[in-house]
Amino acid sequence: MRHWVLLFCATLALTGCGLGRPAGPPDTPEQAECRREARNSQAVRDLRRTVTIGSNDRIVAIDIAATEERAFRNCLRERRLPGAGGVEIPRG
């Protein structure tokens, strides 16, 4: 139970600090599916298991948010879908 409370608090803290998902237009159904896949990715699940009560909860929450965003962007690229806002620097 404490694990979920801690994770919830960390998510709220990230959103309040501007590290959460920026406000913008709602996701398309394809983008929403990629977000679901990112939340359930193995890398994100592994990081969630490392959350403990103590001083590392904030650091792990930041790592979870970054890993989830990376998985989301990778999913969009694999499906050749446009990103969810912002400007992407072309690779060349």
C-alpha positions, 0 to 999 in steps of 0.5 A: 500500500505504501508503494502506491501512495509513494508513487502517487505522491511522486507523480503529483510532485513531478506534475507540480514541478513541470516535469509531467506531461505538458498541457496541450491538445488531447492525444489521438487514439494512436498516441494514447495507445503508445502512452499505455504501452509506455506506462506498461513497458518493462523498463518502467515496471522495473523502475517502479519496483525500486521505489522505497520509502526514503530519500530515493523516491524523488530520484526514481520518480524522475527516472520513471517519467524520463523512461516513460517519455522515452518509451512513448517517443520510441513507440511513436517513431516505430509506428511512424506517427507524429509526436505529441507536440513540440519540435523534434530535431531531425536526425542527420 
